[in-house]
């Protein structure tokens, strides 16, 4: 099985320093998976949201 993370960098939250917003989103996902253990992966798919509240991607497990 695979963990697939897709983030669209076209929203305003990524202007200027896209790595900062991408890292913030990924840290939130990692924190959720780490806190919830295997249940963190079971809670996927998950919508990924930028700092402005816009849906910018997804995280999901495929092939299980």
MIDOSE-799942 format. One record per residue (C-alpha): chain; residue in three letters; z, y, x; residue number from 1. Coordinates in steps of 0.5 Angstrom, whole numbers, plus 500, padded with zeros to 3 digits. Last residue first. Layout:
! residues N
+--------+--------+-----+-----+-----+-----+
: chaine : residu :  pz :  py :  px : num :
+--------+--------+-----+-----+-----+-----+
:      A :    Ala :   Z :   Y :   X : NUM :
...
+--------+--------+-----+-----+-----+-----+
This chain:
! residues 64
+--------+--------+-----+-----+-----+-----+
: chaine : residu :  pz :  py :  px : num :
+--------+--------+-----+-----+-----+-----+
:      A :    Unk : 502 : 497 : 490 :  64 :
:      A :    Unk : 495 : 499 : 492 :  63 :
:      A :    Unk : 497 : 507 : 492 :  62 :
:      A :    Unk : 503 : 511 : 493 :  61 :
:      A :    Unk : 503 : 518 : 490 :  60 :
:      A :    Unk : 504 : 525 : 493 :  59 :
:      A :    Unk : 500 : 531 : 489 :  58 :
:      A :    Unk : 497 : 537 : 490 :  57 :
:      A :    Unk : 497 : 545 : 489 :  56 :
:      A :    Unk : 501 : 546 : 482 :  55 :
:      A :    Unk : 502 : 553 : 482 :  54 :
:      A :    Unk : 510 : 555 : 482 :  53 :
:      A :    Unk : 509 : 561 : 487 :  52 :
:      A :    Unk : 512 : 557 : 493 :  51 :
:      A :    Unk : 507 : 552 : 492 :  50 :
:      A :    Unk : 508 : 546 : 487 :  49 :
:      A :    Unk : 507 : 538 : 489 :  48 :
:      A :    Unk : 506 : 534 : 483 :  47 :
:      A :    Unk : 509 : 527 : 484 :  46 :
:      A :    Unk : 506 : 520 : 483 :  45 :
:      A :    Unk : 511 : 518 : 485 :  44 :
:      A :    Unk : 518 : 516 : 483 :  43 :
:      A :    Unk : 518 : 509 : 486 :  42 :
:      A :    Unk : 517 : 513 : 493 :  41 :
:      A :    Unk : 524 : 516 : 492 :  40 :
:      A :    Unk : 527 : 510 : 489 :  39 :
:      A :    Unk : 526 : 507 : 496 :  38 :
:      A :    Unk : 531 : 512 : 498 :  37 :
:      A :    Unk : 533 : 517 : 493 :  36 :
:      A :    Unk : 535 : 523 : 499 :  35 :
:      A :    Unk : 530 : 521 : 504 :  34 :
:      A :    Unk : 524 : 521 : 499 :  33 :
:      A :    Unk : 527 : 528 : 496 :  32 :
:      A :    Unk : 528 : 531 : 502 :  31 :
:      A :    Unk : 521 : 528 : 505 :  30 :
:      A :    Unk : 518 : 532 : 499 :  29 :
:      A :    Unk : 521 : 538 : 500 :  28 :
:      A :    Unk : 520 : 538 : 507 :  27 :
:      A :    Unk : 512 : 537 : 505 :  26 :
:      A :    Unk : 512 : 543 : 501 :  25 :
:      A :    Unk : 515 : 547 : 506 :  24 :
:      A :    Unk : 511 : 545 : 512 :  23 :
:      A :    Unk : 505 : 546 : 507 :  22 :
:      A :    Unk : 507 : 553 : 506 :  21 :
:      A :    Unk : 509 : 555 : 513 :  20 :
:      A :    Unk : 502 : 552 : 516 :  19 :
:      A :    Unk : 498 : 556 : 511 :  18 :
:      A :    Unk : 500 : 562 : 515 :  17 :
:      A :    Unk : 496 : 568 : 513 :  16 :
:      A :    Unk : 494 : 566 : 506 :  15 :
:      A :    Unk : 497 : 559 : 504 :  14 :
:      A :    Unk : 501 : 562 : 498 :  13 :
:      A :    Unk : 495 : 565 : 495 :  12 :
:      A :    Unk : 492 : 558 : 493 :  11 :
:      A :    Unk : 486 : 555 : 497 :  10 :
:      A :    Unk : 490 : 550 : 501 :   9 :
:      A :    Unk : 490 : 544 : 496 :   8 :
:      A :    Unk : 495 : 539 : 498 :   7 :
:      A :    Unk : 494 : 531 : 498 :   6 :
:      A :    Unk : 499 : 526 : 500 :   5 :
:      A :    Unk : 497 : 519 : 499 :   4 :
:      A :    Unk : 502 : 514 : 501 :   3 :
:      A :    Unk : 499 : 507 : 502 :   2 :
:      A :    Unk : 500 : 500 : 500 :   1 :
+--------+--------+-----+-----+-----+-----+
